[in-house]
Amino acid sequence: MKSWLGLLVSHSVVLAIGFALGIYMLPILIAPEAPSDTQVTQDQREVWFEGRFKRDLKDSDPLHWGEGVVLVGPHMVSLLGDLAPGPDYQLYLSPTFVETEADFNALKSSMQHVGPVKTFNNFSVSVPEGVDVREYSTVIVWCETFSQFISAASYQDARSEPSVQ
């Protein structure tokens, strides 16, 4: 009886670990090839603002982070850097800098959804037609499936008049 119970517990633990690894690894396995630095800079023909993803934000942790330079233009938001791999990443523009899940959820209605982030090393996401990036101050990567904050980068002071660089 004890051996059956031990086998059940050990197999359940291994199954749970395998399931968790599958959730973590699946986005990495199905991600399209990331654009090169050259390709990102070619995609981003017109850069109005720059920001920076940093690993030391309040709700960033070893599994949820971003690092690198964010380029914001009238038609494209791009990253020259890395994101921790994960599922269902979405890019948002916010009028206010946020670095926690609670702040994101409280301000989500004032944010502009830009589109999905499908790669974890560099990305370029097209800005939807009619969206003026100058009306926002922050780029946010958010995991929609697990409501998890990944990273944010301020690209302009929200209190000042935006200027084209």
C-alpha positions in Angstrom: 0.0 0.0 0.0 2.8 2.4 0.9 4.6 1.7 -2.3 1.5 2.5 -4.4 1.0 5.7 -2.5 4.7 6.6 -3.0 4.5 5.9 -6.7 1.3 8.0 -7.0 2.9 11.0 -5.2 6.2 10.8 -7.1 4.4 10.4 -10.5 2.1 13.3 -9.7 5.0 15.5 -8.8 6.8 14.6 -12.0 3.6 15.2 -14.0 3.1 18.6 -12.4 6.8 19.6 -13.1 6.4 18.4 -16.7 3.2 20.4 -17.2 4.8 23.5 -15.8 7.9 23.1 -18.0 5.5 22.6 -21.0 3.7 25.9 -20.3 7.1 27.6 -20.0 8.7 26.0 -23.1 5.8 26.0 -25.5 6.0 29.7 -26.3 9.8 29.3 -26.9 9.3 26.4 -29.2 6.5 28.0 -31.3 7.9 31.5 -31.4 8.8 32.8 -34.9 12.4 33.7 -35.6 13.3 37.0 -33.9 14.3 39.9 -36.1 18.0 40.8 -36.1 19.1 44.2 -34.7 19.6 45.3 -38.3 16.1 44.2 -39.3 14.6 46.1 -36.3 16.4 49.3 -37.2 15.3 48.9 -40.8 11.7 48.3 -39.7 11.8 51.4 -37.5 12.4 54.0 -40.2 11.3 56.9 -38.0 12.1 57.0 -34.3 10.4 59.7 -32.3 11.2 58.4 -28.8 13.4 56.0 -26.9 12.9 54.2 -23.6 14.5 51.4 -21.7 13.2 48.1 -20.3 15.0 47.3 -17.0 15.0 44.2 -14.9 14.6 45.9 -11.6 11.0 47.1 -11.8 8.7 46.3 -8.8 6.7 43.4 -10.4 9.5 42.1 -12.5 11.1 38.9 -11.2 13.4 36.2 -12.6 10.6 34.8 -14.8 9.0 38.1 -15.8 11.3 40.8 -17.1 12.4 42.8 -20.1 15.8 44.4 -20.9 16.9 46.7 -23.7 16.2 49.8 -25.7 12.6 50.5 -26.8 12.2 52.6 -30.0 8.9 54.3 -30.5 7.8 55.8 -33.8 4.6 56.9 -35.5 4.1 53.5 -37.1 6.2 51.0 -35.1 7.2 50.1 -31.5 10.4 48.0 -31.4 12.8 46.4 -28.9 16.5 45.9 -29.3 16.9 43.6 -26.3 15.3 40.6 -24.6 12.1 39.5 -22.8 11.7 36.6 -20.5 9.9 33.9 -22.6 6.2 33.5 -21.9 2.8 33.0 -23.5 0.4 35.6 -25.0 2.5 38.8 -24.5 0.7 41.9 -25.6 2.1 45.4 -26.1 0.3 48.4 -24.6 0.8 52.2 -24.6 0.0 53.9 -21.4 -0.4 57.6 -20.5 1.2 56.8 -17.1 4.3 54.7 -16.1 3.3 51.6 -14.3 5.5 48.8 -12.9 3.0 46.6 -11.1 0.1 44.3 -12.0 -2.3 46.3 -9.7 -1.4 49.6 -11.4 -1.7 48.0 -14.9 -5.2 46.7 -14.1 -6.3 50.0 -12.5 -5.2 52.0 -15.6 -5.9 49.4 -18.4 -9.0 51.3 -19.6 -6.8 54.4 -20.4 -4.2 52.3 -22.3 -4.0 51.6 -26.0 -3.5 48.0 -27.0 -0.9 47.9 -29.8 -0.6 44.2 -30.6 0.9 40.8 -29.8 4.6 40.4 -29.1 5.6 37.1 -30.6 9.4 37.1 -30.1 11.6 37.3 -27.0 14.8 38.6 -28.5 14.0 41.9 -30.3 10.6 42.7 -31.7 8.7 45.1 -33.9 5.0 45.7 -33.5 3.0 47.9 -35.9 1.1 50.8 -34.3 -2.6 50.6 -35.2 -3.9 53.2 -37.7 -5.1 56.3 -36.0 -3.0 55.8 -32.8 -0.8 58.8 -31.9 2.1 57.6 -29.8 2.7 61.1 -28.6 -0.5 60.8 -26.5 1.2 58.2 -24.3 4.3 58.1 -22.3 5.0 54.4 -21.6 5.4 51.1 -23.4 4.2 48.0 -21.4 4.6 44.3 -22.1 1.8 42.3 -20.4 1.0 38.6 -20.3 -2.7 38.5 -21.1 -3.2 34.8 -20.3 -1.8 34.9 -16.8 -2.4 38.7 -16.1 1.3 39.1 -15.4 3.3 42.3 -15.7 6.5 41.7 -17.7 8.1 45.1 -18.2 7.6 48.8 -18.9 9.6 51.6 -20.4 8.9 55.3 -20.1 9.6 57.1 -23.4 8.6 60.6 -22.6 7.6 62.7 -19.6 3.8 62.6 -19.5 3.6 66.1 -18.0 5.5 67.8 -20.9 4.5 68.4 -24.5 5.8 65.5 -26.6 8.4 66.5 -29.1 9.4 64.7 -32.2 13.1 63.6 -32.1 
